[in-house]
């Protein structure tokens, strides 16, 4: 083996290892996002609980009729219990959007987006005890036709 080839092989070896980790992490992040949204649509509290960290915070900015801004929030327990109570089971299957986009992964942190049937969720995920879980969600409802 020529010295140039050996140096090139050694230089590229860490990159291939990082790529494999990134692929595994991307798969696990996508699965956490799908457990969250599909669990909600199915009314499957176990999938929802698996997807979220117990200290999750889900928040939305609301504006009341006077123009005052409020921060609405839900906890992991609220999401899991709401899912257990039926969640989005009433959403027609044909309307159950669950488009997942991963924006970034850096070590044990990631950000992603779910375009769902009536809203968009921006997710922060963390690798927690070897598993990717959602720790924060900032969400926004799709505008109603009269709001466009």
VENLINVEN-V132890 format. One record per residue. N is the residue number from 1. RES is the residue in one letter. PSI is psi as a letter, one per 40 degrees, with the letter a starting at -180 (999 if undefined). NEAR is the number of other ideal C-beta (glycine too) atoms within 8 Angstrom. Layout:
N,RES,PSI,NEAR
N,RES,PSI,NEAR
//
This chain:
1,X,h,4
2,X,i,5
3,X,d,6
4,X,d,6
5,X,d,8
6,X,d,9
7,X,d,8
8,X,d,8
9,X,d,8
10,X,d,7
11,X,d,8
12,X,e,8
13,X,d,8
14,X,d,7
15,X,d,8
16,X,d,8
17,X,d,8
18,X,d,8
19,X,d,8
20,X,d,8
21,X,d,8
22,X,d,9
23,X,d,8
24,X,d,8
25,X,d,12
26,X,d,10
27,X,d,8
28,X,d,10
29,X,d,14
30,X,d,11
31,X,d,9
32,X,d,15
33,X,d,15
34,X,d,10
35,X,d,12
36,X,d,16
37,X,d,13
38,X,d,12
39,X,d,16
40,X,d,12
41,X,d,12
42,X,e,9
43,X,f,12
44,X,g,10
45,X,d,11
46,X,d,7
47,X,d,13
48,X,d,16
49,X,d,9
50,X,d,9
51,X,d,12
52,X,i,14
53,X,i,10
54,X,d,6
55,X,f,7
56,X,i,14
57,X,h,10
58,X,h,14
59,X,i,12
60,X,i,11
61,X,h,9
62,X,i,8
63,X,h,7
64,X,i,7
65,X,e,3
66,X,e,4
67,X,e,6
68,X,h,6
69,X,h,7
70,X,i,8
71,X,h,8
72,X,i,8
73,X,i,8
74,X,i,9
75,X,i,10
76,X,d,11
77,X,d,7
78,X,d,9
79,X,d,14
80,X,d,12
81,X,d,9
82,X,d,9
83,X,d,15
84,X,d,9
85,X,e,7
86,X,d,8
87,X,b,14
88,X,f,10
89,X,d,8
90,X,e,4
91,X,h,9
92,X,h,5
93,X,d,5
94,X,e,4
95,X,e,7
96,X,g,11
97,X,i,7
98,X,f,11
99,X,h,6
100,X,h,11
101,X,h,8
102,X,h,11
103,X,d,7
104,X,i,6
105,X,h,9
106,X,h,5
107,X,b,4
108,X,f,4
109,X,i,10
110,X,i,15
111,X,i,11
112,X,i,14
113,X,i,11
114,X,h,14
115,X,h,8
116,X,a,10
117,X,d,8
118,X,e,5
119,X,i,9
120,X,h,10
121,X,h,13
122,X,h,10
123,X,i,14
124,X,h,11
125,X,i,15
126,X,i,11
127,X,h,10
128,X,h,9
129,X,f,3
130,X,e,4
131,X,i,8
132,X,h,12
133,X,i,12
134,X,h,14
135,X,d,12
136,X,i,10
137,X,h,12
138,X,h,9
139,X,i,11
140,X,h,8
141,X,i,7
142,X,i,7
143,X,i,6
144,X,i,6
145,X,d,5
146,X,e,4
147,X,e,5
148,X,999,5
//
